[in-house]
Amino acid sequence: MSQEIAVVGTAEFTTGFRLAGVREFRNVPEEDKPEDLDDAVRDVFDTDDVGIIVMHADDLDYLSRSVRETVETSVEPTVVTIGGGAGGSSGMREQIKRAIGIDLMDQDEGANE
């Protein structure tokens, strides 16, 4: 069974992913994030065929403690945050390592020696 990618965020954030073919998304207007973002994230977590959830890193600040903990510790689906300037490539590296259990960058470096 194939896994889907889901995107959660503002319409401006999700539009590019939708144009790239992502079919699972939850739009939450900026002004509604404090009230509605938790529900949108929970809804995606409850969708059986979602393997990766993409969110803007700044949106983590809007999540309740329990939902944020779920997002930060979830392996399947894996939550990937982009933007926000925090973490950079090392943050993405850690997210990939957590998702698949190995450090791909470490293997690439060893192959070039």
N, C-alpha and C positions, 0 to 999 in steps of 0.2 A: 504494500500500500504506500503510495507516495504521500509525502508530507507537503503541506502548503505553507507559504509565507504569509504572515498577517502583519499589517501596519496599523499602529494606533497613534493618532495625533490630530492636529488641525488639518483642514482640507488642503491647505497650502503644502503641508508636509506629506500627506498621503498621495497627492495628485501624481507626482513623478513616478511613484511605485505603481500606481494604477495604470499609468501609460506604459509601463514596462511589463504589464501583464499580471500583476498581483491582484488576485480576486477577493481576498479577505482583507477588509479594512474596517476601522471604526473611526469615524470623524468626530472629534470633540472640539467645538469652537473654543477659542482661547478664553473667552469670558466664562465658559461653563466647566473648565477643567477642575476647579476646586470641588465642584459637586458631582461631576459625571465621569471623570477619568478613571476612578477606581472601578466603577461598574463596567466601563468599556474594556478595561484590562481583564477583569474577571470573566467577562463574556468570551473573550478570545481564549483565555485559559480553558474554558469549558468546551471549546470547539475541538472535537476529537482529532481532526486531520491536520491541525496546525503544529508544525515542527519548529518554526522560527517566528519570533515576534520582534518587529522592528519598532523602536520608539526613539524620539529625540531625547538626548541625555537630560536636558533641562526639565522635561516633563516628570522625571522621577521625583522632583521636589513637590509635586502636587499629590503624590500618592500617600495614602495612609500608611502607617507603620507596618501593618500586617500585609498589605498588598505589596509594598516595597520589598519586604523581606521575601515574599514569594517570588517576586521578579528577580531579585539578586541571587537567590539560591536555586532557582529552577534549572534543571538540566534538560528536561523535555516537557514542554517546549523551551528552547533556549531563547532568552531575551537579549537582543543586540541593540545597544544604544549608539546613536551616531550624533555628531554635532556637539555643541556646548563647549568645545575646547578642552574639556577635562579628559584625561586618559590618553588621547591620541592613539598612535599605533600600538603602544604597549597595552592599552585598555582593550583594544580589539583583539590583540594576541591572547590575552587572558580569557576573553569571552570564547574564543575559538577553542582554546585549550580545555576550558571547562566543558564545552559542548561535546567535543569528540574524544577527550581524554589524552591527547598527545599534543606536543608543541611542534607544529608544522615548521615554524621558523627555525627551530633548533635542528631539525632534520635537514632542512635546506642548507644551513650553514655547514653542516658536516659533509654534505655531498659535494661541496665546492672545494674541499681541502684535498 
